[in-house]
Amino acid sequence: MTGTDAGSGTGPSPGHAFRIDVFTLFPGVIEHYADASILGRARAQGRLDLRTHDVRESASDPHRSVDDATFGGGAGMVLAPEPVFTAVERVEASADGLLRPFILLSPSGPTFNQSTAVRLGGSPGGSAPGFSLLCGRYEGVDQRVADHLVDEELSIGDFVLAGGELAALVVVEAVARLLPGVLGNDLSAEDESFATGLLEYPHYTRPATFRGWEVPEVLRSGDHGRVERWRRAEALVRTLRRRPDLIEARGGLAPDEVRLLVEHGEVQVLRDHGYDW
Ligand code: ADE
């Protein structure tokens, strides 16, 4: 069941599911990706109620055209307002209504990040019911859609995609994996990159020696305190080296963090970033 205006892919208990509606010209792309892996399981378990709506089905002309040339001249076609407004108003008028915010994926929006995912996913416990997404296409979307239908715009980065589908999937996946029960272990979402404001420490699995490269001894020591301190030090070093802007955003290293890095012999990275101890 793909791309119907009635929505598709509801799990066994959609009443308790977090709902995301995606308005797109390519519902099959969204459905195909969202049927696999974590999203597929979340849908099957009824935790995620992802519904796709084919904007083309709301085009009124016999050719079901959804785009037109840009007023004022210029290359490329613009997604017309009529099929988009109609598709959205059909859902608004349905028994379930439309969940807002209604968000346009566009390179002109503010950049999506982990805090946006947390905001859209609602507080822990999943109190927020959901939101809706519109995938842009062609050169863009008629400005009246942005001005009078959507609540906000989001970009997934400073590059231009052919359309908003990949961007929508990025948002859906980043939000869905924060929902209660979607990841096998709820702690894994709290501990990882960006949730803590730091990049994540390195992970290893078996074998302990692979092609002569050893897993750090501390991780095999069974000393949980030492492992925790090592992981924190690694996360701090990695973030300082690769994303110093993230360290700046949290007000620099705290004195106990500087001490931790000194204890772990990481004095060069401290010097490189102007820290004294
Ligand atoms: N559509 C085209 N490019 C995009 C981007 N970078 N983010 C979101 N939607 C887009």
Residues whose N, C-alpha, C, O or C-beta is under 5 A from the ligand:
A	BS01	ADE	L105 S106 P107 L154 S155 I156 G157 F159 V160 L161 A162 G163 G164 A167
